């Protein structure tokens, strides 16, 4: 190969290097974290059990009363149960969590 041909190959490599760097940056800053979040969400949904407090994608908070393969029954008010697709559960809260207005009042001194 002649020296001119080596310079042409290097010019092509130098032109594609910024594009390659952008793809690598997108992978580590956008794609990889999103895949990690999706995997954690799938594991969380798979571990839902009766008695867990959940937050639905609509913002409603309820207690899981029944778990099926693709759906869960959530009690959103006393004696009000709704069937929800598992994928619409946004968050699973700790089952021992106490809402602020349900907490016992502090003793007066």
URLINQUI-V445587 format. One record per backbone hydrogen bond with DSSP energy under -1.0 kcal/mol. NH is the residue of the N-H (numbers start at 1). CO is the residue of the C=O. Records with the same first field share a line. If there is no record, write none. Layout:
NH=CO + CO
This chain:
6=2
7=3
8=4
9=5
10=6
11=7
12=8
13=9
14=10
15=11
16=12
17=13
20=16
21=17
22=18
23=19
24=20
25=21
26=22
27=23
28=24
29=25
30=26
31=26
32=27
34=30
35=31
36=32
37=33
38=34
39=35
40=36
41=37
42=38
43=39
44=40
45=41
46=42
47=43
48=45
51=64
52=49
54=62
55=91
56=60
57=88
59=56
62=54
63=75
64=52
65=73
66=73
68=71
72=84
73=66
74=82
75=63
76=80
77=80
80=77
82=74
84=72
86=70
88=85
89=86
90=55
91=55
93=53
97=94
102=99
